[in-house]
């Protein structure tokens, strides 16, 4: 960066922060210019698509077509008026998406169900759905989730080696339990009869518990990381600490997910080979719902819905077990944080230089 202007260097630092999954290290970060403006195409697509909120099923086809076209006209006109109110050309695309634009995105489409048929419930659901969309967009873009996932993927191999070392220490107990549970009649009977909503509820339960365990030590780890690599730079703000915590959480969550998927794959393959139709008949009273049959060397290997459910249940438990082990195994956490500290040190060093450069007079090179 030698010889480059002050502004160019600042922009380069900010780009590095985003690439590291830490966009909130940018001191000029703003949701209106760094988050929602980047999502304008998606927001516009959703906004215009909600002209369908003017439809009422009790009406005729032609009446609904007319309502949709009228709804589209209302939305386009309202969007143009918002542009004029904000001092932009009527048909322009906003470069800044502030409170006014966000309020229009949430509320204007909700007016259509009210105008066309007085559909109060649909209007309320439209507001809720649009608020949820904005929350997801903010969570993904403001905390640099795409960059964090790329950052994690590049380092996943090394992280998985550490994870496998931890798993190897936990394997004797985990493997014995999993294998015994897998060939247990009650295990198959429970998962063979559980409904799809029930299976989803079980998955959500394990996911919630695993997330809680991963989140338990994040504040402490963020403070330790900042203390070790922060140098003499000013302390992180609360949003910046949450950004660092997001990097830690996603990195660990990806490892847990990878381990759980590996366990699921193992039991699917093992079950297709080892669990015969006769065994399933004895355990669940039928051969099950066969989804796929593969013939190799004259033998038939069957993939059943029940096998997928049992393998998924054991994978969910293994993921939860692994998350707990990550929380309680001090050696793993030291290794994990040591690697992450090395990666973060350069980012914190850039942050210190970035803050000094911002404080320097304009024209500094």
C-alpha positions as MATLAB code, in Angstrom:
seq = 'XXXXXXXXXXXXXXXXXXXXXXXXXXXXXXXXXXXXXXXXXXXXXXXXXXXXXXXXXXXXXXXXXXXXXXXXXXXXXXXXXXXXXXXXXXXXXXXXXXXXXXXXXXXXXXXXXXXXXXXXXXXXXXXXXXXXXXXXXXXXXXXXXXXXXXXXXXXXXXXXXXXXXXXXXXXXXXXXXXXXXXXXXXXXXXXXXXXXXXXXXXXXXXXXXXXXXXXXXXXXXXXXXXXXXXXXXXXXXXXXXXXXXXXXXXXXXXXXXXXXXXXXXXXXXXXXXXXXXXXXXXXXXXXXXXXXXXXXXXXXXXXXXXXXXXXXXXXXXXXXXXXXXXXXXXXXXXXXXXXXXXXXXXXXXXXXXXXXXXXXXXXXX';
ca = [
       0.000    0.000    0.000;
       3.114    2.201   -0.090;
       2.486    5.488   -1.855;
      -1.262    5.150   -1.949;
      -3.485    7.931   -0.683;
      -5.013    8.011    2.781;
      -8.512    7.311    1.461;
      -7.341    4.395   -0.640;
      -5.576    2.887    2.347;
      -8.664    3.301    4.507;
     -10.827    1.612    1.867;
      -8.279   -1.195    1.627;
      -8.400   -1.777    5.381;
     -12.204   -1.801    5.332;
     -12.207   -4.336    2.483;
      -9.840   -6.538    4.511;
     -12.184   -6.333    7.500;
     -15.109   -7.473    5.361;
     -13.064  -10.310    3.879;
     -12.214  -11.479    7.407;
     -15.896  -11.501    8.376;
     -15.511   -8.408   10.574;
     -17.295   -5.606    8.689;
     -18.167   -3.839   11.948;
     -14.493   -2.961   12.383;
     -15.260   -0.275    9.790;
     -15.823    2.810   11.931;
     -18.075    4.330    9.259;
     -20.257    1.234    9.075;
     -23.926    2.075    8.622;
     -26.876   -0.202    7.987;
     -28.270    2.236    5.414;
     -25.096    2.323    3.295;
     -23.447   -1.011    4.077;
     -26.306   -3.478    4.555;
     -29.731   -2.707    3.167;
     -28.489   -0.802    0.112;
     -26.651   -3.969   -0.952;
     -29.919   -5.888   -0.682;
     -31.954   -3.440   -2.802;
     -32.488   -5.919   -5.699;
     -33.814   -8.568   -3.308;
     -35.954   -6.073   -1.415;
     -37.359   -4.697   -4.673;
     -38.210   -8.211   -5.889;
     -40.024   -9.040   -2.638;
     -41.718   -5.629   -2.536;
     -43.138   -5.933   -6.043;
     -43.966   -9.618   -5.586;
     -46.232   -8.685   -2.720;
     -48.667   -7.193   -5.187;
     -50.108  -10.711   -4.950;
     -51.370   -9.679   -1.516;
     -54.241   -8.018   -3.340;
     -55.611  -11.437   -4.317;
     -58.677  -12.776   -2.548;
     -59.528  -16.398   -3.228;
     -63.263  -15.825   -3.125;
     -63.060  -13.466   -6.098;
     -63.144  -14.441   -9.756;
     -60.003  -14.820  -11.837;
     -60.534  -11.540  -13.685;
     -61.253   -9.694  -10.460;
     -58.012  -10.983   -8.958;
     -56.035  -10.012  -12.089;
     -57.445   -6.499  -11.844;
     -56.637   -6.372   -8.130;
     -53.041   -7.503   -8.729;
     -52.500   -4.878  -11.444;
     -54.019   -2.205   -9.225;
     -51.807   -3.377   -6.347;
     -48.723   -3.150   -8.566;
     -49.671    0.380   -9.569;
     -50.133    1.346   -5.913;
     -46.733   -0.056   -4.917;
     -44.881    1.573   -7.829;
     -46.536    4.911   -7.211;
     -45.848    4.750   -3.472;
     -42.187    3.843   -4.084;
     -41.859    6.784   -6.474;
     -43.408    9.156   -3.950;
     -40.959    7.957   -1.294;
     -38.131    8.709   -3.742;
     -39.443   12.222   -4.337;
     -39.884   12.796   -0.614;
     -36.243   11.791   -0.096;
     -35.092   14.140   -2.849;
     -34.438   11.493   -5.513;
     -35.877   11.113   -9.021;
     -39.250    9.352   -9.076;
     -37.967    6.098  -10.623;
     -34.482    5.991   -9.100;
     -32.889    3.131   -7.171;
     -31.910    4.354   -3.674;
     -28.220    4.259   -2.796;
     -29.062    4.736    0.873;
     -31.809    2.693    2.480;
     -32.761    4.330    5.718;
     -35.674    4.210    8.136;
     -38.125    5.749    5.648;
     -37.374    3.202    2.925;
     -37.479    0.307    5.379;
     -40.809    1.466    6.814;
     -42.202    1.679    3.278;
     -40.959   -1.842    2.533;
     -42.673   -3.214    5.647;
     -45.943   -1.267    5.641;
     -46.905   -0.464    2.045;
     -47.375   -4.086    0.862;
     -49.443   -4.730    3.995;
     -51.946   -2.137    2.818;
     -52.922   -4.200   -0.217;
     -54.750   -6.993    1.670;
     -56.571   -4.276    3.637;
     -57.540   -2.293    0.556;
     -58.597   -5.324   -1.447;
     -61.014   -7.282    0.672;
     -60.197   -6.093    4.191;
     -57.900   -9.061    4.845;
     -56.547   -8.021    8.248;
     -54.810  -11.307    9.043;
     -52.956  -11.317    5.710;
     -51.866   -7.733    6.310;
     -50.430   -8.625    9.720;
     -48.589  -11.637    8.295;
     -47.140   -9.428    5.557;
     -45.727   -7.051    8.173;
     -44.266   -9.936   10.180;
     -42.745  -11.561    7.091;
     -41.159   -8.313    5.909;
     -39.707   -7.612    9.345;
     -38.261  -11.128    9.362;
     -36.693  -10.544    5.937;
     -35.032   -7.347    7.158;
     -33.783   -9.096   10.303;
     -32.220  -11.917    8.280;
     -30.613   -9.500    5.820;
     -29.137   -7.468    8.664;
     -27.873  -10.543   10.489;
     -26.263  -11.944    7.334;
     -24.722   -8.789    5.887;
     -24.012   -6.675    8.979;
     -22.096   -9.492   10.643;
     -20.417  -10.631    7.443;
     -21.845  -14.155    7.470;
     -20.874  -14.947    3.827;
     -17.290  -13.838    4.482;
     -17.203  -15.797    7.741;
     -18.351  -18.947    5.956;
     -15.685  -18.470    3.270;
     -13.109  -17.803    5.979;
     -14.195  -20.939    7.845;
     -14.290  -23.105    4.714;
     -10.700  -22.193    3.857;
      -9.599  -23.351    7.283;
     -12.057  -26.209    7.721;
      -9.514  -28.931    7.003;
      -7.161  -27.781    9.768;
     -10.055  -27.204   12.150;
     -11.468  -30.648   11.466;
      -8.123  -32.222   12.311;
      -8.392  -30.591   15.740;
     -12.026  -31.667   15.938;
     -11.160  -35.256   15.056;
      -8.502  -35.291   17.770;
     -11.142  -34.166   20.237;
     -13.616  -36.665   18.808;
     -11.023  -39.425   19.112;
     -10.812  -38.746   22.828;
     -14.605  -38.891   23.056;
     -15.084  -41.752   20.595;
     -14.868  -44.760   22.942;
     -17.920  -43.688   24.942;
     -19.719  -42.065   21.998;
     -19.113  -44.964   19.616;
     -20.206  -47.587   22.115;
     -23.390  -45.665   22.870;
     -24.154  -44.947   19.201;
     -23.609  -48.522   18.033;
     -25.647  -49.976   20.878;
     -28.429  -47.493   20.242;
     -28.365  -48.150   16.505;
     -29.030  -51.873   16.887;
     -31.569  -51.333   19.643;
     -35.164  -52.348   18.947;
     -36.632  -49.423   20.892;
     -34.551  -46.927   18.921;
     -35.974  -48.160   15.645;
     -39.505  -48.401   17.001;
     -39.407  -44.815   18.301;
     -38.106  -43.300   15.089;
     -40.235  -45.514   12.844;
     -43.408  -44.188   14.454;
     -42.432  -40.559   15.035;
     -44.190  -38.112   12.729;
     -42.325  -35.664   10.537;
     -43.292  -32.697   12.767;
     -42.118  -34.701   15.778;
     -38.827  -35.454   14.064;
     -38.371  -31.772   13.269;
     -39.135  -30.878   16.896;
     -36.464  -33.333   18.092;
     -33.973  -31.807   15.664;
     -34.817  -28.287   16.855;
     -34.393  -29.392   20.482;
     -30.911  -30.804   19.871;
     -29.980  -27.785   17.742;
     -31.104  -25.386   20.468;
     -29.161  -27.217   23.152;
     -26.039  -27.389   20.992;
     -26.300  -23.689   20.187;
     -26.682  -22.860   23.866;
     -23.520  -24.798   24.720;
     -21.552  -23.071   21.954;
     -22.777  -19.649   23.052;
     -22.053  -20.253   26.732;
     -18.392  -19.278   26.638;
     -18.369  -16.836   23.735;
     -18.290  -13.597   25.814;
     -15.299  -14.851   27.784;
     -13.474  -16.025   24.669;
     -14.037  -12.713   22.897;
     -12.606  -10.819   25.874;
      -9.599  -13.153   26.012;
      -9.016  -12.782   22.288;
      -9.257   -9.006   22.445;
      -6.918   -8.890   25.434;
      -4.325  -11.048   23.695;
      -4.281   -9.583   20.197;
      -5.936   -6.171   20.581;
      -2.644   -4.411   21.269;
      -2.828   -0.729   22.167;
      -5.840   -0.046   19.943;
      -9.045    1.278   21.567;
     -11.352   -1.335   23.037;
     -13.894   -2.927   20.760;
     -17.431   -1.606   20.866;
     -20.272   -3.935   21.821;
     -21.341   -4.510   18.171;
     -17.709   -5.241   17.239;
     -17.429   -7.776   20.050;
     -20.602   -9.426   18.777;
     -19.019   -9.526   15.322;
     -15.934  -11.308   16.690;
     -18.221  -13.646   18.631;
     -20.076  -14.442   15.419;
     -16.798  -15.502   13.785;
     -16.047  -17.792   16.742;
     -19.560  -19.218   16.843;
     -19.860  -19.925   13.113;
     -16.429  -21.528   13.004;
     -17.296  -23.918   15.824;
     -20.836  -24.535   14.580;
     -19.510  -25.586   11.169;
     -17.249  -28.125   12.870;
     -20.152  -29.530   14.899;
     -22.314  -29.739   11.779;
     -19.567  -31.491    9.821;
     -19.066  -34.063   12.564;
     -22.834  -34.678   12.806;
     -23.139  -35.145    9.035;
     -20.189  -37.535    9.078;
     -21.842  -39.623   11.785;
     -25.115  -39.624    9.841;
     -23.351  -40.748    6.652;
     -21.559  -43.540    8.514;
     -24.750  -44.963   10.009;
     -26.650  -44.676    6.730;
     -23.984  -46.726    4.958;
     -23.568  -49.119    7.890;
     -27.331  -49.569    8.248;
     -27.838  -50.194    4.538;
     -25.218  -52.957    4.723;
     -25.873  -54.499    8.121;
     -29.602  -54.052    8.810;
     -31.474  -56.660    6.790;
     -35.186  -56.666    5.930;
     -35.613  -59.501    8.431;
     -34.107  -57.388   11.201;
     -36.371  -54.468   10.359;
     -39.354  -56.831   10.283;
     -38.497  -58.067   13.776;
     -37.922  -54.563   15.135;
     -40.705  -52.476   13.606;
     -43.130  -55.098   12.304;
     -42.469  -54.413    8.619;
     -39.640  -54.026    6.155;
     -40.099  -50.288    6.345;
     -40.517  -47.669    3.656;
     -37.857  -48.617    1.109;
     -36.589  -45.552   -0.742;
     -33.737  -47.066   -2.719;
     -32.386  -50.526   -3.464;
     -28.832  -51.056   -4.687;
     -27.592  -54.436   -5.935;
     -23.877  -55.191   -5.572;
     -22.198  -58.557   -5.999;
     -25.568  -60.228   -6.023;
     -26.627  -58.678   -2.716;
     -29.367  -56.108   -2.237;
     -28.793  -53.150    0.047;
     -31.814  -51.053    0.954;
     -32.110  -47.468    2.058;
     -35.276  -46.917    4.092;
     -36.987  -43.896    5.586;
     -36.630  -45.493    9.012;
     -32.864  -45.855    8.529;
     -32.585  -42.163    7.652;
     -34.561  -41.227   10.762;
     -32.457  -43.375   13.087;
     -29.190  -42.170   11.534;
     -30.406  -38.577   11.786;
     -31.329  -39.013   15.450;
     -27.915  -40.450   16.303;
     -26.216  -37.690   14.290;
     -28.140  -35.049   16.237;
     -27.118  -36.616   19.533;
     -23.489  -36.899   18.374;
     -23.485  -33.239   17.367;
     -24.810  -32.247   20.790;
     -22.244  -34.491   22.496;
     -19.467  -32.947   20.413;
     -20.626  -29.403   21.243;
     -20.493  -30.257   24.954;
     -17.033  -31.774   24.521;
     -15.869  -28.594   22.773;
     -17.119  -26.599   25.740;
     -15.489  -28.771   28.394;
     -12.254  -29.924   26.715;
      -9.661  -27.312   27.661;
      -6.966  -28.742   25.370;
      -9.167  -28.446   22.300;
     -10.216  -24.909   23.172;
      -6.598  -23.867   23.629;
      -5.680  -25.335   20.235;
      -8.704  -23.801   18.549;
      -8.193  -20.375   20.080;
      -4.456  -20.483   19.380;
      -5.106  -20.966   15.655;
      -7.840  -18.353   15.646;
      -5.632  -15.949   17.574;
      -2.979  -16.235   14.911;
      -5.551  -15.494   12.202;
      -7.055  -12.575   14.123;
      -3.755  -10.978   15.128;
      -3.162   -9.545   11.664;
      -6.737   -8.209   11.520;
      -6.392   -6.478   14.894;
      -3.017   -5.103   13.823;
      -4.664   -3.671   10.707;
      -7.426   -2.226   12.881;
      -4.866   -0.385   15.030;
      -3.193    1.075   11.921;
      -6.597    1.875   10.437;
      -7.628    3.836   13.537;
      -4.319    5.741   13.608;
      -4.753    6.617    9.934;
      -8.312    7.827   10.519;
      -7.057   10.091   13.303;
      -4.276   11.501   11.081;
      -4.881   14.764    9.165;
      -6.349   14.527    5.671;
      -3.720   14.249    2.968;
      -1.558   11.853    5.009;
       0.078    9.123    2.979;
];
